[in-house]
Each structure stands twice: as structure tokens, then as C-alpha cells.
Amino acid sequence: MTGTLGILLFAKHLGLITSVQEVLEALITQGKPINPRLYQEVLSTAQESL
């Protein structure tokens, strides 16, 4: 089973999205809680930085 963050990483890998961070920020703005440590780990995996 894959969660939201895994799907975002896969979408970036496929070239369906250009920025995981932009989508994460939109989710946070809409009230989706994302652990700060996990947020950093996902950005690192996506080769993005703050």
C-alpha cells in the first residue's frame, strides 16, 4: 500500500508533477497534517530543498 507522499514521489519520478514541495504546501494549507521530519525526508528523496 502506498500513501499520499509515496504517490507524490512516484508522480514526480514519472514527470507528472515538477515539484513535490508545491503539492505538499497545498495539502498543508488545506489542513492535511504532515510531520515536519517526514516532510524533510520526502523533499530529500525528491531531490528538492526548502
C-alpha positions as CSV (number, residue, x, y, z in Angstrom):
1,M,0.0,0.0,0.0
2,T,1.3,3.5,-0.9
3,G,0.3,6.7,0.9
4,T,-0.1,10.2,-0.4
5,L,3.6,11.1,-0.1
6,G,4.7,7.9,-1.9
7,I,2.2,8.7,-4.7
8,L,3.7,12.3,-5.0
9,L,7.2,10.9,-5.2
10,F,6.1,8.4,-7.9
11,A,4.3,11.2,-9.8
12,K,7.5,13.3,-9.8
13,H,9.5,10.3,-11.0
14,L,7.1,9.9,-13.9
15,G,7.2,13.6,-14.7
16,L,3.6,14.2,-13.9
17,I,4.5,16.9,-11.4
18,T,7.5,19.1,-11.2
19,S,7.5,19.9,-7.5
20,V,6.6,17.7,-4.6
21,Q,7.1,20.7,-2.3
22,E,4.4,22.7,-4.0
23,V,1.9,19.9,-3.6
24,L,2.9,19.4,0.0
25,E,2.4,23.1,0.8
26,A,-1.0,23.0,-0.8
27,L,-2.0,20.0,1.3
28,I,-0.8,21.6,4.5
29,T,-2.7,24.8,3.6
30,Q,-5.8,22.7,3.2
31,G,-5.3,21.3,6.7
32,K,-3.6,17.9,6.0
33,P,-1.1,17.3,8.8
34,I,2.3,16.3,7.7
35,N,5.1,15.6,10.2
36,P,8.0,18.0,9.7
37,R,10.6,15.2,9.8
38,L,8.7,13.3,7.1
39,Y,8.2,16.5,5.1
40,Q,12.0,16.9,5.0
41,E,12.6,13.2,4.2
42,V,10.2,13.4,1.2
43,L,11.8,16.5,-0.1
44,S,15.2,14.9,0.2
45,T,14.1,11.8,-1.6
46,A,12.6,14.0,-4.3
47,Q,15.9,15.9,-4.5
48,E,14.2,19.1,-3.5
49,S,15.1,21.5,-0.8
50,L,13.4,24.3,1.2
